Amino acid sequence: MSLQLIDLIAAVATTYGVGGALSVLFQAGQMLVRGTSREVSLRFLGVYVGGYAVWLLYGMSIGSVPMIVVHALGLMCGAVTLAVALRLRGPLLSLASWATCQ
């Protein structure tokens, strides 16, 4: 494979990764518009954020700037979405606000 083709694939993969990382913010927006996070799995969001954290650490360990950028962005966007979901669920100690969300 030629170096130009590899560079093109890397650029497309990075662009797609950034788009994927940003896409979770649509879910945060929907939760804010609806005023509820009932439809969203907190477990999924936790795994989503954790996955970006692990890949970010890996990217940092190998010094891959595209991996670092994509996964840092994914971690931030996922954390924002998770924070919105948790905020809309109400206080953790108030079990009544969480009972209908599981």
Secondary structure, 3 states (H helix, E strand, C coil): CCHHHHHHHHHHHHHHHHHHHHHHHHHHHHHHHHCCCCCCCHHHHHHHHHHHHHHHHHHHHHCCHHHHHHHHHHHHHHHHHHHHHHHHHCCCCCHHHHHCCC
